[in-house]
Amino acid sequence: MSLTGGMLSVVPMLWHSDDAPPVTVPRDPAREAARRELSKQMYHEHDPSLLQRALNAVWDWVDGLFGAASTVTPGGSVGLLVILLAVLAIAGALWWRLGTPHRTPTSSASLFDDRPRSAAEHRAAAEAYAAQGHWNQAVQARMRAVVRSLEERALLDVRPGRTADEAASEAGSTLPDHATRLRAAARDFDDVTYGGRAADEATYRRQATLDDDLERTRPQLADSPHNARQGAAG
């Protein structure tokens, strides 16, 4: 049997005698017999593995892609290589200059996101986180303690959905001596919660010191007797 032009030609296989016609094999059985023969393992011992065939297909695709690109790039393959190296160099320079991208801090989410807790409960949670070295959670819990404490002392009205920045701005009006530190504490909270930054022990200690100082601070109310006397003297 032989394959010619994609068609299976059947050749004489057996002669009965010099005068008898040759014995031929029908086309379909011959094709099936050839398929069974070629499917034997002995013919495929050196075939590439499935992984190798997949890799070859990928490399053929990459080679074709670069070949197509090089035909439209000045300088051919060399020009394409120069362009790729230039792009990589620019990307590396930007990464070195700007660092790993971080999400832009935002205060769109509310400060409190779970069930109402007292300032004492938030402080206890903050100290527990700090003892384990979980500074992000410790900073968050301590800032919540600061705001809840101001609400408990009626220095801030209880308002669901308030953000850290809003709380710092409102409290700074009542406690002007601590306004700058309140804004800084709110920024630390936002950076940790929404900005993808990592806090450290120093950040937490600043929050805790602010919380302690606010507990000992008397508010400066516009209608207090002291301010009224000052206004009369003026």
Contacts in CASP RR format, 6 or more apart in sequence:
PFRMAT RR
TARGET T0000
AUTHOR 0000-0000-0000
METHOD contacts of the structure
MODEL  1
MSLTGGMLSVVPMLWHSDDAPPVTVPRDPAREAARRELSKQMYHEHDPSL
LQRALNAVWDWVDGLFGAASTVTPGGSVGLLVILLAVLAIAGALWWRLGT
PHRTPTSSASLFDDRPRSAAEHRAAAEAYAAQGHWNQAVQARMRAVVRSL
EERALLDVRPGRTADEAASEAGSTLPDHATRLRAAARDFDDVTYGGRAAD
EATYRRQATLDDDLERTRPQLADSPHNARQGAAG
1 8 0 8 1.000
1 9 0 8 1.000
1 10 0 8 1.000
1 11 0 8 1.000
1 25 0 8 1.000
1 30 0 8 1.000
1 34 0 8 1.000
2 9 0 8 1.000
2 11 0 8 1.000
3 9 0 8 1.000
8 27 0 8 1.000
8 30 0 8 1.000
8 31 0 8 1.000
8 34 0 8 1.000
10 24 0 8 1.000
10 25 0 8 1.000
10 26 0 8 1.000
10 27 0 8 1.000
10 30 0 8 1.000
11 24 0 8 1.000
12 22 0 8 1.000
12 23 0 8 1.000
12 24 0 8 1.000
13 22 0 8 1.000
13 23 0 8 1.000
13 24 0 8 1.000
13 25 0 8 1.000
14 22 0 8 1.000
14 23 0 8 1.000
15 22 0 8 1.000
15 23 0 8 1.000
16 23 0 8 1.000
25 33 0 8 1.000
48 56 0 8 1.000
66 77 0 8 1.000
66 80 0 8 1.000
67 77 0 8 1.000
69 80 0 8 1.000
70 76 0 8 1.000
70 77 0 8 1.000
70 79 0 8 1.000
70 80 0 8 1.000
73 79 0 8 1.000
73 80 0 8 1.000
73 83 0 8 1.000
102 195 0 8 1.000
102 196 0 8 1.000
102 197 0 8 1.000
103 194 0 8 1.000
103 195 0 8 1.000
103 196 0 8 1.000
104 195 0 8 1.000
105 187 0 8 1.000
105 190 0 8 1.000
105 191 0 8 1.000
105 194 0 8 1.000
105 195 0 8 1.000
105 197 0 8 1.000
106 190 0 8 1.000
106 194 0 8 1.000
106 195 0 8 1.000
107 163 0 8 1.000
107 164 0 8 1.000
107 165 0 8 1.000
107 166 0 8 1.000
107 186 0 8 1.000
107 190 0 8 1.000
107 194 0 8 1.000
108 163 0 8 1.000
108 194 0 8 1.000
109 163 0 8 1.000
109 193 0 8 1.000
109 194 0 8 1.000
110 160 0 8 1.000
110 161 0 8 1.000
110 162 0 8 1.000
110 163 0 8 1.000
111 143 0 8 1.000
111 144 0 8 1.000
111 147 0 8 1.000
111 161 0 8 1.000
111 162 0 8 1.000
111 163 0 8 1.000
111 164 0 8 1.000
111 167 0 8 1.000
111 189 0 8 1.000
112 144 0 8 1.000
112 147 0 8 1.000
112 148 0 8 1.000
112 160 0 8 1.000
112 161 0 8 1.000
112 162 0 8 1.000
117 125 0 8 1.000
117 144 0 8 1.000
117 148 0 8 1.000
118 148 0 8 1.000
118 152 0 8 1.000
119 145 0 8 1.000
119 146 0 8 1.000
119 148 0 8 1.000
119 149 0 8 1.000
119 152 0 8 1.000
120 145 0 8 1.000
122 141 0 8 1.000
122 142 0 8 1.000
122 144 0 8 1.000
122 145 0 8 1.000
122 148 0 8 1.000
123 141 0 8 1.000
123 142 0 8 1.000
123 145 0 8 1.000
123 211 0 8 1.000
125 137 0 8 1.000
125 141 0 8 1.000
126 137 0 8 1.000
126 138 0 8 1.000
126 139 0 8 1.000
126 141 0 8 1.000
126 142 0 8 1.000
126 145 0 8 1.000
126 204 0 8 1.000
126 207 0 8 1.000
126 208 0 8 1.000
127 138 0 8 1.000
129 135 0 8 1.000
129 137 0 8 1.000
129 138 0 8 1.000
129 141 0 8 1.000
130 138 0 8 1.000
130 201 0 8 1.000
130 204 0 8 1.000
133 201 0 8 1.000
135 198 0 8 1.000
135 199 0 8 1.000
135 200 0 8 1.000
135 201 0 8 1.000
135 203 0 8 1.000
135 204 0 8 1.000
136 192 0 8 1.000
136 198 0 8 1.000
136 199 0 8 1.000
138 199 0 8 1.000
138 204 0 8 1.000
138 207 0 8 1.000
139 188 0 8 1.000
139 189 0 8 1.000
139 192 0 8 1.000
139 199 0 8 1.000
139 203 0 8 1.000
139 204 0 8 1.000
139 207 0 8 1.000
140 189 0 8 1.000
140 192 0 8 1.000
140 193 0 8 1.000
142 204 0 8 1.000
142 207 0 8 1.000
142 208 0 8 1.000
142 211 0 8 1.000
143 164 0 8 1.000
143 185 0 8 1.000
143 186 0 8 1.000
143 188 0 8 1.000
143 189 0 8 1.000
143 207 0 8 1.000
145 211 0 8 1.000
146 167 0 8 1.000
146 182 0 8 1.000
146 185 0 8 1.000
146 207 0 8 1.000
146 210 0 8 1.000
146 211 0 8 1.000
146 214 0 8 1.000
147 156 0 8 1.000
147 162 0 8 1.000
147 164 0 8 1.000
147 167 0 8 1.000
147 171 0 8 1.000
149 211 0 8 1.000
149 214 0 8 1.000
149 215 0 8 1.000
150 156 0 8 1.000
150 167 0 8 1.000
150 171 0 8 1.000
150 214 0 8 1.000
151 157 0 8 1.000
151 158 0 8 1.000
153 219 0 8 1.000
155 171 0 8 1.000
155 174 0 8 1.000
155 175 0 8 1.000
155 219 0 8 1.000
156 162 0 8 1.000
156 167 0 8 1.000
156 170 0 8 1.000
156 171 0 8 1.000
156 174 0 8 1.000
164 185 0 8 1.000
164 186 0 8 1.000
164 189 0 8 1.000
164 190 0 8 1.000
164 193 0 8 1.000
165 183 0 8 1.000
165 186 0 8 1.000
165 190 0 8 1.000
167 182 0 8 1.000
167 186 0 8 1.000
168 179 0 8 1.000
168 182 0 8 1.000
168 183 0 8 1.000
168 185 0 8 1.000
168 186 0 8 1.000
169 183 0 8 1.000
171 178 0 8 1.000
171 179 0 8 1.000
171 182 0 8 1.000
172 178 0 8 1.000
172 179 0 8 1.000
172 182 0 8 1.000
173 179 0 8 1.000
174 219 0 8 1.000
174 220 0 8 1.000
174 221 0 8 1.000
175 182 0 8 1.000
175 214 0 8 1.000
175 217 0 8 1.000
175 219 0 8 1.000
175 220 0 8 1.000
176 220 0 8 1.000
177 217 0 8 1.000
177 220 0 8 1.000
178 210 0 8 1.000
178 213 0 8 1.000
178 214 0 8 1.000
178 217 0 8 1.000
181 206 0 8 1.000
181 210 0 8 1.000
181 213 0 8 1.000
182 210 0 8 1.000
184 206 0 8 1.000
185 206 0 8 1.000
185 207 0 8 1.000
185 210 0 8 1.000
188 199 0 8 1.000
188 203 0 8 1.000
188 206 0 8 1.000
188 207 0 8 1.000
191 197 0 8 1.000
191 199 0 8 1.000
192 198 0 8 1.000
192 199 0 8 1.000
192 203 0 8 1.000
220 227 0 8 1.000
221 227 0 8 1.000
END
